[in-house]
Amino acid sequence: MKKSSVPEQVKRLFKCLKTKFKPKTSIKAFKPARENPYSTAYQLIGEKTGRILPLFRDLELNLQKAGLKTSFRAYVSLTVFATILISLITCIFIPCLVAFVFNVPFLPAVLFGVGGGLFAIAFSTIGFYVYPIYRADKLKRELEDELPFTTSYMAILASAGVTPEKIFYSISNLSVPLTVSKEAENVVRDVNLFGLDIISALKKTSKRTPSKRFREMLEGFISTIHSGGNLAAYLREQSGQYMKLKKISLHTFSDTLSILSEFYVALLVTGPLLLVIMLAVIIMLGGGNVGILNPDLLLSMLTYLGIPLGSVVFLIILDAISPKW
């Protein structure tokens, strides 16, 4: 008995020491909370943005269409705060870069910094203003690309006698992540959480969606429910129409892509090559400066700024017009 009691006493002593020296606070308690940048900007300058809110009045509707989960005032606060921060960094960084790397005199370097700060203010404000429009247009294209298959899936469910509420619930729980699933989640949320009926929830979604085709489909869906028509036949007809429109859009995209490829070759392949050759010849011949810029600086700006920025612009345009399969 004594031999068997010794291990038990050791185990008991080990448990006692473990509980005694166990830290009372966990590591997670010391982890700093991550705040939303919108809320941080609103806390800093939210009260001071009241005078400039009318300048961004078109943004409120675009924020709703883009599906951004933030308030209008918080987004404007982030726009102002980020613009001030980016312009200050640009005004400090560009003169240092131009003066120490390219050996430009102090006064032209300061002028470069002031000009870069003004460009930073303009580009930052335009970027924040255009971003919800870009998001809304991207959401529109994704919804319209998925409409032929979505309406076909809805027609199958309606033919099986599934109710409209269950149809949108099934779309919201698809295993494949689709953009239309998020819209269906909003409908299900309005019905289950906010207590709206299915028709009111669909009307609310149709007013908020950026896609005209998706809005027309929802309005026709509501009219079919009101009139007691054949919902499956309506959805099958819409699916056929959307499939034809999708084929037309793909043909249009192929033509636009060929035009863009020609512009890309002309502006970012042939054009920079000619400029590089011309600047290299000017440098070898000992040519003078172009204003306050020497040929070496122009060649560096073309190589490290012009060509990369042009490529980024073409990528953005290509993403904006390309269909989402």
C-alpha positions as a Markdown table, in Angstrom:
| # | Residue | x | y | z |
|---|---|---|---|---|
| 1 | Met | 0.0 | 0.0 | 0.0 |
| 2 | Lys | 2.9 | 2.3 | 0.8 |
| 3 | Lys | 4.5 | 1.7 | -2.6 |
| 4 | Ser | 1.3 | 2.5 | -4.4 |
| 5 | Ser | 0.6 | 5.7 | -2.3 |
| 6 | Val | 4.0 | 7.3 | -3.1 |
| 7 | Pro | 3.2 | 7.9 | -6.9 |
| 8 | Glu | -0.2 | 9.2 | -5.9 |
| 9 | Gln | 1.3 | 11.7 | -3.5 |
| 10 | Val | 3.8 | 12.8 | -6.2 |
| 11 | Lys | 1.0 | 13.3 | -8.7 |
| 12 | Arg | -1.0 | 15.3 | -6.1 |
| 13 | Leu | 2.0 | 17.5 | -5.3 |
| 14 | Phe | 2.6 | 18.1 | -9.0 |
| 15 | Lys | -1.0 | 19.2 | -9.6 |
| 16 | Cys | -0.8 | 21.5 | -6.5 |
| 17 | Leu | 2.4 | 23.2 | -7.8 |
| 18 | Lys | 0.9 | 23.4 | -11.3 |
| 19 | Thr | -2.2 | 25.2 | -10.1 |
| 20 | Lys | -0.2 | 27.4 | -7.8 |
| 21 | Phe | 2.2 | 28.8 | -10.4 |
| 22 | Lys | -0.3 | 28.9 | -13.3 |
| 23 | Pro | -0.6 | 32.4 | -14.7 |
| 24 | Lys | -3.9 | 34.1 | -13.9 |
| 25 | Thr | -4.0 | 36.0 | -17.2 |
| 26 | Ser | -3.7 | 34.4 | -20.6 |
| 27 | Ile | -1.6 | 35.6 | -23.5 |
| 28 | Lys | -4.7 | 36.6 | -25.4 |
| 29 | Ala | -5.4 | 39.3 | -22.8 |
| 30 | Phe | -2.3 | 41.2 | -23.8 |
| 31 | Lys | -3.0 | 41.1 | -27.5 |
| 32 | Pro | -4.0 | 44.6 | -28.7 |
| 33 | Ala | -7.4 | 45.0 | -30.3 |
| 34 | Arg | -7.4 | 45.7 | -33.9 |
| 35 | Glu | -9.5 | 48.7 | -34.7 |
| 36 | Asn | -11.3 | 49.3 | -38.0 |
| 37 | Pro | -9.5 | 52.1 | -40.0 |
| 38 | Tyr | -12.9 | 53.7 | -40.6 |
| 39 | Ser | -13.6 | 53.9 | -36.9 |
| 40 | Thr | -10.1 | 55.2 | -36.2 |
| 41 | Ala | -10.4 | 58.0 | -38.7 |
| 42 | Tyr | -13.9 | 58.9 | -37.5 |
| 43 | Gln | -12.6 | 59.2 | -33.9 |
| 44 | Leu | -9.8 | 61.4 | -35.0 |
| 45 | Ile | -11.5 | 63.8 | -37.4 |
| 46 | Gly | -15.1 | 62.7 | -37.7 |
| 47 | Glu | -16.5 | 65.7 | -36.0 |
| 48 | Lys | -14.6 | 68.1 | -38.3 |
| 49 | Thr | -15.8 | 66.7 | -41.6 |
| 50 | Gly | -19.3 | 68.2 | -41.5 |
| 51 | Arg | -18.5 | 71.1 | -43.8 |
| 52 | Ile | -17.1 | 68.9 | -46.6 |
| 53 | Leu | -19.8 | 66.2 | -46.5 |
| 54 | Pro | -21.9 | 67.9 | -49.2 |
| 55 | Leu | -18.9 | 67.6 | -51.6 |
| 56 | Phe | -19.1 | 63.8 | -51.3 |
| 57 | Arg | -22.9 | 63.5 | -51.4 |
| 58 | Asp | -22.8 | 61.1 | -54.3 |
| 59 | Leu | -20.7 | 58.7 | -52.3 |
| 60 | Glu | -23.5 | 57.6 | -50.0 |
| 61 | Leu | -25.5 | 55.8 | -52.7 |
| 62 | Asn | -22.3 | 54.3 | -54.2 |
| 63 | Leu | -21.3 | 52.9 | -50.8 |
| 64 | Gln | -24.6 | 51.1 | -50.6 |
| 65 | Lys | -24.3 | 49.7 | -54.1 |
| 66 | Ala | -20.7 | 48.6 | -53.5 |
| 67 | Gly | -21.7 | 46.7 | -50.4 |
| 68 | Leu | -19.2 | 48.4 | -48.2 |
| 69 | Lys | -20.1 | 47.9 | -44.5 |
| 70 | Thr | -19.3 | 51.4 | -43.4 |
| 71 | Ser | -21.2 | 54.7 | -42.8 |
| 72 | Phe | -20.9 | 57.6 | -45.2 |
| 73 | Arg | -19.3 | 59.9 | -42.6 |
| 74 | Ala | -16.8 | 57.3 | -41.5 |
| 75 | Tyr | -15.7 | 56.8 | -45.2 |
| 76 | Val | -15.3 | 60.6 | -45.7 |
| 77 | Ser | -13.3 | 60.8 | -42.5 |
| 78 | Leu | -10.9 | 58.0 | -43.8 |
| 79 | Thr | -10.7 | 59.8 | -47.1 |
| 80 | Val | -9.6 | 63.1 | -45.5 |
| 81 | Phe | -7.3 | 61.5 | -43.0 |
| 82 | Ala | -5.5 | 59.2 | -45.6 |
| 83 | Thr | -5.2 | 62.1 | -48.0 |
| 84 | Ile | -3.5 | 64.3 | -45.4 |
| 85 | Leu | -1.2 | 61.5 | -44.4 |
| 86 | Ile | -0.2 | 60.5 | -47.9 |
| 87 | Ser | 0.5 | 64.1 | -49.0 |
| 88 | Leu | 2.7 | 64.7 | -46.0 |
| 89 | Ile | 4.7 | 61.5 | -46.6 |
| 90 | Thr | 5.0 | 62.5 | -50.3 |
| 91 | Cys | 6.2 | 66.0 | -49.6 |
| 92 | Ile | 9.0 | 64.6 | -47.4 |
| 93 | Phe | 9.9 | 61.5 | -49.4 |
| 94 | Ile | 10.2 | 63.0 | -52.9 |
| 95 | Pro | 12.7 | 65.8 | -52.1 |
| 96 | Cys | 14.9 | 63.4 | -50.2 |
| 97 | Leu | 14.8 | 60.9 | -53.1 |
| 98 | Val | 15.4 | 63.4 | -55.8 |
| 99 | Ala | 18.2 | 65.2 | -53.8 |
| 100 | Phe | 20.2 | 62.3 | -52.5 |
| 101 | Val | 19.6 | 59.7 | -55.3 |
| 102 | Phe | 19.5 | 61.8 | -58.5 |
| 103 | Asn | 21.7 | 64.7 | -57.2 |
| 104 | Val | 19.1 | 67.4 | -58.0 |
| 105 | Pro | 19.7 | 70.9 | -56.3 |
| 106 | Phe | 17.7 | 71.7 | -53.2 |
| 107 | Leu | 15.2 | 74.2 | -54.6 |
| 108 | Pro | 14.1 | 72.0 | -57.6 |
| 109 | Ala | 13.9 | 69.1 | -55.1 |
| 110 | Val | 11.5 | 71.1 | -52.9 |
| 111 | Leu | 9.4 | 72.0 | -55.9 |
| 112 | Phe | 9.3 | 68.4 | -56.8 |
| 113 | Gly | 8.1 | 67.6 | -53.3 |
| 114 | Val | 5.4 | 70.3 | -53.4 |
| 115 | Gly | 4.2 | 69.1 | -56.8 |
| 116 | Gly | 4.2 | 65.5 | -55.7 |
| 117 | Gly | 2.2 | 66.5 | -52.6 |
| 118 | Leu | -0.4 | 68.2 | -54.7 |
| 119 | Phe | -0.6 | 65.2 | -57.1 |
| 120 | Ala | -0.9 | 62.9 | -54.0 |
| 121 | Ile | -3.9 | 65.0 | -52.7 |
| 122 | Ala | -5.6 | 64.8 | -56.1 |
| 123 | Phe | -4.9 | 61.1 | -56.7 |
| 124 | Ser | -5.8 | 60.1 | -53.2 |
| 125 | Thr | -9.1 | 62.0 | -53.2 |
| 126 | Ile | -10.0 | 60.7 | -56.7 |
| 127 | Gly | -9.0 | 57.1 | -55.6 |
| 128 | Phe | -11.3 | 57.1 | -52.6 |
| 129 | Tyr | -14.1 | 58.7 | -54.6 |
| 130 | Val | -13.7 | 56.2 | -57.5 |
| 131 | Tyr | -13.2 | 53.1 | -55.3 |
| 132 | Pro | -16.9 | 52.6 | -54.4 |
| 133 | Ile | -17.9 | 53.1 | -58.0 |
| 134 | Tyr | -15.3 | 50.5 | -59.1 |
| 135 | Arg | -16.5 | 48.1 | -56.4 |
| 136 | Ala | -20.1 | 48.6 | -57.5 |
| 137 | Asp | -19.2 | 48.1 | -61.1 |
| 138 | Lys | -17.3 | 44.9 | -60.3 |
| 139 | Leu | -20.2 | 43.7 | -58.2 |
| 140 | Lys | -22.6 | 44.5 | -61.1 |
| 141 | Arg | -20.4 | 42.5 | -63.6 |
| 142 | Glu | -20.1 | 39.5 | -61.3 |
| 143 | Leu | -23.9 | 39.4 | -60.7 |
| 144 | Glu | -24.6 | 39.7 | -64.4 |
| 145 | Asp | -22.1 | 37.0 | -65.3 |
| 146 | Glu | -23.7 | 34.6 | -62.8 |
| 147 | Leu | -27.3 | 35.4 | -63.7 |
| 148 | Pro | -27.7 | 32.7 | -66.4 |
| 149 | Phe | -26.7 | 30.0 | -64.0 |
| 150 | Thr | -28.4 | 31.5 | -61.0 |
| 151 | Thr | -31.8 | 31.8 | -62.7 |
| 152 | Ser | -31.4 | 28.2 | -64.1 |
| 153 | Tyr | -30.7 | 26.9 | -60.6 |
| 154 | Met | -33.7 | 28.9 | -59.2 |
| 155 | Ala | -35.9 | 27.5 | -62.0 |
| 156 | Ile | -35.0 | 23.9 | -61.0 |
| 157 | Leu | -35.9 | 24.7 | -57.4 |
| 158 | Ala | -39.1 | 26.4 | -58.3 |
| 159 | Ser | -40.1 | 23.4 | -60.5 |
| 160 | Ala | -39.6 | 21.2 | -57.5 |
| 161 | Gly | -42.2 | 23.3 | -55.6 |
| 162 | Val | -39.6 | 25.1 | -53.3 |
| 163 | Thr | -41.0 | 28.3 | -51.8 |
| 164 | Pro | -39.3 | 31.7 | -52.6 |
| 165 | Glu | -37.8 | 31.9 | -49.1 |
| 166 | Lys | -36.2 | 28.5 | -49.4 |
| 167 | Ile | -34.9 | 29.3 | -52.9 |
| 168 | Phe | -32.9 | 32.3 | -51.6 |
| 169 | Tyr | -31.9 | 30.3 | -48.5 |
| 170 | Ser | -30.5 | 27.6 | -50.8 |
| 171 | Ile | -28.6 | 30.1 | -52.9 |
| 172 | Ser | -27.1 | 31.7 | -49.8 |
| 173 | Asn | -25.7 | 28.3 | -48.6 |
| 174 | Leu | -24.1 | 27.2 | -51.9 |
| 175 | Ser | -20.8 | 25.4 | -51.5 |
| 176 | Val | -19.2 | 27.4 | -54.3 |
| 177 | Pro | -18.8 | 31.1 | -53.2 |
| 178 | Leu | -20.7 | 33.3 | -55.6 |
| 179 | Thr | -21.5 | 37.0 | -55.6 |
| 180 | Val | -25.2 | 36.3 | -55.8 |
| 181 | Ser | -24.9 | 34.3 | -52.6 |
| 182 | Lys | -24.1 | 37.5 | -50.7 |
| 183 | Glu | -27.3 | 39.1 | -52.1 |
| 184 | Ala | -29.3 | 36.1 | -51.1 |
| 185 | Glu | -27.8 | 36.3 | -47.6 |
| 186 | Asn | -29.1 | 39.9 | -47.4 |
| 187 | Val | -32.6 | 38.7 | -48.4 |
| 188 | Val | -32.5 | 35.8 | -45.8 |
| 189 | Arg | -31.2 | 38.2 | -43.1 |
| 190 | Asp | -34.0 | 40.7 | -43.8 |
| 191 | Val | -36.6 | 37.9 | -43.5 |
| 192 | Asn | -35.3 | 36.0 | -40.5 |
| 193 | Leu | -33.7 | 38.7 | -38.5 |
| 194 | Phe | -35.6 | 41.9 | -39.3 |
| 195 | Gly | -39.0 | 40.2 | -39.8 |
| 196 | Leu | -39.7 | 41.4 | -43.3 |
| 197 | Asp | -41.8 | 39.3 | -45.7 |
| 198 | Ile | -40.1 | 37.9 | -48.8 |
| 199 | Ile | -41.5 | 40.6 | -51.1 |
| 200 | Ser | -40.4 | 43.5 | -49.0 |
| 201 | Ala | -36.9 | 41.9 | -48.6 |
| 202 | Leu | -36.6 | 41.5 | -52.4 |
| 203 | Lys | -37.8 | 45.1 | -53.0 |
| 204 | Lys | -35.1 | 46.3 | -50.6 |
| 205 | Thr | -32.4 | 44.3 | -52.4 |
| 206 | Ser | -33.5 | 45.4 | -55.8 |
| 207 | Lys | -33.1 | 49.1 | -54.8 |
| 208 | Arg | -29.7 | 48.5 | -53.4 |
| 209 | Thr | -28.2 | 46.3 | -56.1 |
| 210 | Pro | -25.9 | 48.0 | -58.8 |
| 211 | Ser | -26.9 | 45.5 | -61.5 |
| 212 | Lys | -29.9 | 46.6 | -63.7 |
| 213 | Arg | -30.4 | 43.0 | -65.0 |
| 214 | Phe | -30.5 | 41.6 | -61.5 |
| 215 | Arg | -32.9 | 44.3 | -60.4 |
| 216 | Glu | -35.2 | 43.5 | -63.4 |
| 217 | Met | -35.1 | 39.8 | -62.5 |
| 218 | Leu | -36.0 | 40.5 | -58.9 |
| 219 | Glu | -38.9 | 42.8 | -60.0 |
| 220 | Gly | -40.2 | 40.2 | -62.4 |
| 221 | Phe | -39.8 | 37.6 | -59.6 |
| 222 | Ile | -42.0 | 39.8 | -57.3 |
| 223 | Ser | -44.5 | 40.4 | -60.1 |
| 224 | Thr | -44.8 | 36.7 | -60.7 |
| 225 | Ile | -45.4 | 36.0 | -57.0 |
| 226 | His | -48.0 | 38.8 | -56.9 |
| 227 | Ser | -49.9 | 37.6 | -60.0 |
| 228 | Gly | -49.7 | 33.9 | -59.0 |
| 229 | Gly | -47.9 | 33.0 | -62.3 |
| 230 | Asn | -45.6 | 30.1 | -63.1 |
| 231 | Leu | -42.4 | 31.0 | -61.3 |
| 232 | Ala | -40.4 | 28.2 | -62.9 |
| 233 | Ala | -41.4 | 29.2 | -66.4 |
| 234 | Tyr | -40.4 | 32.8 | -65.8 |
| 235 | Leu | -37.0 | 31.8 | -64.4 |
| 236 | Arg | -36.4 | 29.4 | -67.3 |
| 237 | Glu | -37.2 | 32.2 | -69.8 |
| 238 | Gln | -34.9 | 34.7 | -68.0 |
| 239 | Ser | -32.1 | 32.1 | -68.0 |
| 240 | Gly | -32.3 | 31.7 | -71.7 |
| 241 | Gln | -32.2 | 35.5 | -72.3 |
| 242 | Tyr | -29.3 | 36.0 | -70.0 |
| 243 | Met | -27.3 | 33.2 | -71.7 |
| 244 | Lys | -27.8 | 34.9 | -75.0 |
| 245 | Leu | -26.6 | 38.2 | -73.5 |
| 246 | Lys | -23.6 | 36.5 | -72.0 |
| 247 | Lys | -22.5 | 35.2 | -75.5 |
| 248 | Ile | -22.8 | 38.7 | -76.9 |
| 249 | Ser | -20.8 | 40.2 | -74.1 |
| 250 | Leu | -18.0 | 37.6 | -74.6 |
| 251 | His | -17.8 | 38.5 | -78.3 |
| 252 | Thr | -17.6 | 42.2 | -77.4 |
| 253 | Phe | -14.9 | 41.5 | -74.9 |
| 254 | Ser | -12.8 | 39.7 | -77.4 |
| 255 | Asp | -13.0 | 42.7 | -79.8 |
| 256 | Thr | -12.1 | 45.1 | -77.0 |
| 257 | Leu | -9.2 | 43.0 | -75.9 |
| 258 | Ser | -7.6 | 43.1 | -79.4 |
| 259 | Ile | -7.9 | 46.9 | -79.5 |
| 260 | Leu | -6.3 | 47.1 | -76.0 |
| 261 | Ser | -3.4 | 44.9 | -77.0 |
| 262 | Glu | -2.6 | 47.2 | -79.9 |
| 263 | Phe | -2.7 | 50.2 | -77.6 |
| 264 | Tyr | -0.4 | 48.4 | -75.1 |
| 265 | Val | 2.1 | 47.6 | -77.8 |
| 266 | Ala | 2.1 | 51.2 | -79.1 |
| 267 | Leu | 2.2 | 53.0 | -75.8 |
| 268 | Leu | 4.2 | 50.7 | -73.5 |
| 269 | Val | 6.5 | 48.7 | -75.9 |
| 270 | Thr | 7.2 | 50.8 | -79.0 |
| 271 | Gly | 6.9 | 54.2 | -77.4 |
| 272 | Pro | 9.2 | 53.7 | -74.4 |
| 273 | Leu | 11.7 | 51.9 | -76.7 |
| 274 | Leu | 11.9 | 55.0 | -79.0 |
| 275 | Leu | 12.2 | 57.3 | -76.0 |
| 276 | Val | 15.0 | 55.2 | -74.4 |
| 277 | Ile | 17.0 | 55.2 | -77.7 |
| 278 | Met | 16.5 | 59.0 | -78.1 |
| 279 | Leu | 17.5 | 59.8 | -74.6 |
| 280 | Ala | 20.5 | 57.5 | -74.8 |
| 281 | Val | 21.7 | 59.3 | -78.0 |
| 282 | Ile | 21.2 | 62.7 | -76.3 |
| 283 | Ile | 23.3 | 61.5 | -73.4 |
| 284 | Met | 26.1 | 60.2 | -75.6 |
| 285 | Leu | 26.1 | 63.4 | -77.6 |
| 286 | Gly | 26.3 | 65.5 | -74.5 |
| 287 | Gly | 22.9 | 67.2 | -75.0 |
| 288 | Gly | 21.5 | 69.8 | -72.6 |
| 289 | Asn | 18.8 | 69.5 | -70.0 |
| 290 | Val | 15.1 | 69.6 | -70.8 |
| 291 | Gly | 14.1 | 72.4 | -68.5 |
| 292 | Ile | 15.3 | 71.5 | -65.0 |
| 293 | Leu | 15.5 | 67.8 | -66.0 |
| 294 | Asn | 18.6 | 66.2 | -67.4 |
| 295 | Pro | 18.4 | 63.2 | -69.8 |
| 296 | Asp | 19.7 | 60.8 | -67.1 |
| 297 | Leu | 16.8 | 61.8 | -64.8 |
| 298 | Leu | 14.3 | 61.5 | -67.6 |
| 299 | Leu | 15.6 | 58.0 | -68.5 |
| 300 | Ser | 15.3 | 56.9 | -64.9 |
| 301 | Met | 11.8 | 58.3 | -64.5 |
| 302 | Leu | 10.7 | 56.6 | -67.7 |
| 303 | Thr | 12.2 | 53.3 | -66.6 |
| 304 | Tyr | 11.2 | 53.2 | -63.0 |
| 305 | Leu | 8.0 | 55.3 | -63.0 |
| 306 | Gly | 6.5 | 55.6 | -66.5 |
| 307 | Ile | 6.5 | 52.0 | -67.7 |
| 308 | Pro | 5.4 | 50.4 | -64.4 |
| 309 | Leu | 2.6 | 53.0 | -63.8 |
| 310 | Gly | 1.4 | 52.5 | -67.4 |
| 311 | Ser | 1.3 | 48.8 | -67.0 |
| 312 | Val | -0.7 | 49.1 | -63.7 |
| 313 | Val | -3.2 | 51.4 | -65.5 |
| 314 | Phe | -3.6 | 48.8 | -68.3 |
| 315 | Leu | -4.1 | 46.0 | -65.8 |
| 316 | Ile | -6.8 | 48.1 | -64.0 |
| 317 | Ile | -8.6 | 48.8 | -67.3 |
| 318 | Leu | -8.4 | 45.1 | -68.2 |
| 319 | Asp | -9.8 | 44.0 | -64.9 |
| 320 | Ala | -12.6 | 46.6 | -65.2 |
| 321 | Ile | -13.8 | 45.3 | -68.6 |
| 322 | Ser | -13.1 | 41.6 | -68.3 |
| 323 | Pro | -16.0 | 39.3 | -67.5 |
| 324 | Lys | -15.9 | 37.2 | -64.3 |
| 325 | Trp | -16.4 | 33.6 | -65.4 |
